[in-house]
């Protein structure tokens, strides 16, 4: 080997070492070229907070920070760029999505909701319908022994006491889920109130509010004869506070208990109808043994992330979250009464959306 060749090789080696060192510094890595772990910040759904918190403690490819702020705040924070991930029980409204061409709804799992009540002396599981619940939250059904409730619960001695409806005070995907069910089940509610993460609640004497699922639970616990909607991920709190959980009337007039199976039954009727943008309402599904308040859970993200490193880390995290060997493993979802997305939805809807994320 002549001197010229040796000199060229030496220059190439020096360039590689220098560039490698610069790359390590740019990515925040050490001299072994191991990049620092990217942080993915999440804010939003109080329903999803327990599972995001569990993921954060176990996911190793990025640092996950999570805040329980409500779906409305989660969506707005993601769109404003103050967090990477907005977790929501509701997809963005068309008007919100239209304001930001880079915003995406990505489905990640299926959830459901309890209609819970705190009635002293009642240990029986009550049957309730969308029409009755709409009447309670509109203020047209005001007592627990109302004939409309009694007709659904023959043989049950209901108290002659005023009902205290409790609803969320914050912008909430749980409110979207609940009001979406009522809009499908009750024409009057649909025409007068409709559905959304925040609605103009009818004025009902004695009604109460709560911030987040924890706030609803706290309000109900201190308010006998109350009724509200609570995410099934908070089952432990519902049981600990001895709340009753209603069976809900389906489209066939049957009363269905909330369970992973009855929610899976409900979701199965809609999953083949999911458009490419991932938005679908699963409430009040047809078919037998279909629990009426099932819901698709979403993360709202920007298609164009601030760096290639964050974009890549976000893609990897979402792929892990919907993988049955990752975040969709039963060890996570069963603990919080959540249902994994079918593989067809992951492949046909989630995959193409994730592939659009860039840095």
URWOLIN-V325134 format. One record per run of one state. SS is the DSSP state (H for helix, E for strand, C for the rest). FROM is the first residue (numbers start at 1). TO is the last residue. If there is no record, write none. Layout:
ss;from;to
SS;FROM;TO
SS;FROM;TO
This chain:
ss;from;to
C;1;2
H;3;26
C;27;38
E;39;44
C;45;45
H;46;58
C;59;62
E;63;68
C;69;70
H;71;80
C;81;84
E;85;88
C;89;93
H;94;98
C;99;102
E;103;118
C;119;126
E;127;128
C;129;129
H;130;138
C;139;142
E;143;143
C;144;146
H;147;152
C;153;161
E;162;162
C;163;163
E;164;168
C;169;172
H;173;185
C;186;186
H;187;192
C;193;207
E;208;210
C;211;211
H;212;221
C;222;225
E;226;231
H;232;240
C;241;243
E;244;245
C;246;246
E;247;249
C;250;254
E;255;256
C;257;259
H;260;268
C;269;270
H;271;273
C;274;293
E;294;302
C;303;303
E;304;304
C;305;307
H;308;321
C;322;329
H;330;336
C;337;338
E;339;339
C;340;342
H;343;355
C;356;357
E;358;358
C;359;359
